[in-house]
Amino acid sequence: MNIMVWDMHVHLDFMQNAAEVVQEAESLGLGMFGVTVTPQGYEQITRSLPDSGNIRLAAGLHPWWIADGRCTHWDAERTAAWI
């Protein structure tokens, strides 16, 4: 399969229709780098998305969420465990 890669990242863990977005991207031959906002988002999205050759998922922790206190050093340690 030929896959076009666009310079982007996407927070699939924030999308109610993430599986549809992945399927549509695959049908268009688009590749995506999906970075989560929290470690909980990573756990959820890796369980809920179908296997796809066009999507790469990464555990992330958004700096805004650290700055405003929604995420703590425990979340950072959980995220680092997947890196």
Secondary structure, DSSP 8 states (H G I E B T S, - for coil): ---EE-S--B-GGG-TTHHHHHHHHHHHTEEEEEE-SSHHHHHHHHHHS---TTEEEE----HHHHHTTSS-HHHHHHHHHT-
